[in-house]
Amino acid sequence: MALSSIFKFIIPIALIVLAFMVKFWLGIAAIVVIIAALFYMNRANYYAFQANIANQQGNQEQVLNLLRTATNIANCPPQHHLSYGYMLLRSGHDEQADDVFKQLLTKHLPKGLKMATEMNRALIMWKRGQLDEAIELMEHIYDVYKMTDVYGTLGYLYIERGDAETALSFNQEAYEFNAENGVIKDNLAVAYSMNDQDEQAAELLQSMLDEEPSFPEPYVHYGQLMLKQGNTAEAIQYFEQALERPVHYLSTVSHEEIRRELELAQMNDA
């Protein structure tokens, strides 16, 4: 424990003890004042905690409001700024999110936090159609900081670029790094399919679907495989399940795209 942290712990206790030595009611008052002061100094963390609860409840508007309040506090920790920027981006407010990330990058950040911020800027580039720039930035991040989210993001961007060989090689490496991550598994399945390895793709997607993932991509990709193999009725079933999953600004498929896939399958089944 740092010396400064020890003093922060000892000084309030000493003040409370001294207050009680003078008067009992003064000790109680000291406790109340110190608790209020501690809450005031750490209120950014409180708002961020409440935002996390709101996120679990699916109340995105409340999440943004709480994180906005937290980040307007002078001593707000940088990780809450990152969370705010990400939630803005996830909600489709990419301009505001980019401003948050740019401002955050002017500060002295731990390596992991800096790389996570840069990665979110790469996602903004991707959404703006700047695929090559996004890949270049992600490759730089990958060179200095390998983590699951980096593998998942860069693996998908290689798929978007249409480079089947690179996509497969990289996503196989990503799978070796973390074989449990849903994004990585879905990326690898798509990369298999891009390289006409449909059996491996179907096997991997089926293992994911057995766990009933909450995001639509595996259902869509498995439905596409079923349609490719002539299993139209089964494809329809998975497209319908995909429509039941929520999407957001960073999803790689939209409900509109899924509906088009479903309508095509239904036409083929007619």
N, C-alpha and C positions, 0 to 999 in steps of 0.2 A: 504493500500500500504506500502510495506517495506521501511525503511529509505534509504537503498541502492538504491532502485528503484527511490525514489524521487530525490536523488542526481544525478542519471544518467539522469534524465529529466531536472533538474534545471541547472546543470553545462553547458551543451551545449547552453542553452538559454542565460545564463549569458555571455558566451564567444561571442555569436553572437551580443548581445547588446553592449558589450564593443568594439567589432570590428567596429560596426556601429558608435559608439561615436568617434572613431579615424578617420575613413574614410569610406565613403559609399561603395567604391569598396572592401574595406577590409571586410566589413560585408557580401557582396555577396560571397566573397572568403571563408569566414568562413562557410557560409551555405553549399557551395559546398563540402568543405572538410569534414564537419561533416556528411553530407548525405553519402558521399563516405565511411567514417569510419564506420557509422552505417550499411551500406550494407555489408562491409567487415566482420564486427563482426557477422552479422546475415546471412551470405551467405549460411550456412547449411540449414537454414529454407527456404531460397529462392529455393535451389535445390530440397528440399523435396516437396515444393509447386508445382514446375514444374513437379516433378515425379507423383504427384497426378493427374495433368492434363493429363499427358501422359497415366496414368493408365485408366482414363475415356475414352480415345481415343483408348484403346486397344493396345498401343505400348509397349509391355512388355520389349523389348530390351532397349528402351529409359528409361523406368522406372528404370531398373537395373543400367544403366549407371549413371543416375542422383543421385540415392540413394548411389551408390558407391562413387561418388564425394562428396556427403554430409557427408558420414561417415568417409571420409579421412581427414576431417577438425577437428582440435584438440578439439574445443568446441562444437562439434555436440551433440545435445540433445539425450539422450538414446532412446527416442521413435522412432527416425529415424533409429537407429541401429536395433531396433525390426522390423520396417517396411522392412528394407533391408533384414534381415534374413528371414522374412516371404515370401517376393517376390522371394528370391533365392529358398526357399523350394517349393513354388508353381510352380516354373519353373523347378523343378527336380534336383536342385543343392543341394542335402541334406548334402553333406560333408561340403561345404562352409557355408551353413546355420548353421550347427551345430557349426562350429568354431565361427560364429558371436554370437550365443546364449551363448556359453560357456564363451566367453570374456565378454559379457554383464552381465552375472551372477557374475562376479568378482567385479562388481561395486555396490555401495550402491543405490538400486532402490526403488522407491515407491512400496507398496504392489501389487497394480494392475499390474504394469509393470513387476514385478518379476514373478507373477503368469502367466501372458500372455507368458512370455519367457519360463517358465517351460512347459506350455501347448504345445508350439511349439516343444519342445524337445520330448514330448510324441508322437506327430505326427510323428516325425522322427523314433522313436522306432517302431511305428505301421508300417510304410512303410518298415522298415527293418525286419519285421516279428517277432518283439519282443512284441507280443500282451500282454502277462501277465505283462511285465515290464511297458508297456504304461498304462495299466489299473491301476496298483499300483500307478504310479505317478499321474495319473488323480484323483484317489480317494483321495490322499493326498491333491491335489489342491482343490478338491470339499469340503473337510472337513474344509478348512480355507477360501475359497473364492468362493462363489456361484455367477455365472454370466451366461448369455445366452450361450456364447461360450463353457464354461465348461460343461453345460448340453448337448449341442449338440454333443460335442466330446466324452464325456464319454458314453452318450446314444448310440452312434454308435458303440463304442468299445464293449459294452455289447452285441450288436447284432452280431458283428463279432465273439465273443466268442461262440455264439450259446446258451447262457443261456436265454431261452425264458421267464421264469418267472421273472428273474431279469431285463431283457430288458424291459418288459412291465411295471413293477412296477416303474422303474426309469424314463422311458420316459413319463409315466403318470404324475409323479411329475414334470418333465421338462416342460410338456405342461401346467401345472398349473402355473409354474413360468413365462412362456412366450408362450402364445398361438398363437402369430403372426409370430414367427420365422419359416422360411421354413425348415431348417435342423431339428429342433425339431419336426415339424409336420410330415415330411417324416420318421423320426426315429420311431415315435409312430405308424404310419401306418404299417411299416414293423414289428414292435413288435406285433401289433394286428394280422397280418397275420401269424407270427410265432406261435401264440397261437390259430390258427384256428378261429379267429374272423374276417373273411373276409369281412363281411358286414360293420363293423366299419372301417376297413382299406380302403375299397372302398369309403366310404362316405368322409373320411378325405382327401384321395388323390384327389377325384373329386373336393372338395372345393379348393384345391391347384391349380389344373389344370385350373379351371375357371379363375384364376389370371394369367395364362400363365407364369409360372416361367421360369427363364433364365437358370436353371441348369437341367441336364437330368434325375436325379434320380427319381423324381415323375412320369415321363412319363414311365420309365422302369418298375417301381414297379406296376403302374396301368396296363401296358401291360401284366405283368406277372399274375396279378389277372384275367384279361380278358381271357388269355390263359387257366388258371386253370379252369375257368368257361365255357370254350368251345366257347368263343366269339373270334374266331381266327381273323376275319376280323378287329375287333376293336383293338385287340392286335397289329396287324401289323401297324395300323394307329398310335398308340402311340409309338411303337418302331421307326417308321420313324421320328416322331416328336422329339424323344430323340436324334437321330443322327444329328438333326439340331442345337442342343445346344452344346456350347463349353465345352470341358473337360480340366482339367489340372492335374498336378501330385497328387494333394490332392483329386481329384474327387474319389468317391467310385465305379464308373463304368468307363470303357474305351469305346471308339468307337468300338474297336474290340469286346468287350463283347456284346455290343448292337447289332452289326451286326450278331453275332452268335444267339442271341435271335430272331432277325428278320428272319434269314434264317430258323430257326426251326419252327417259326410260318408259314412261307410261305410254307414249306414242308407239314405241317399239313393241310394247306388250299388247297393244290394241289389236 
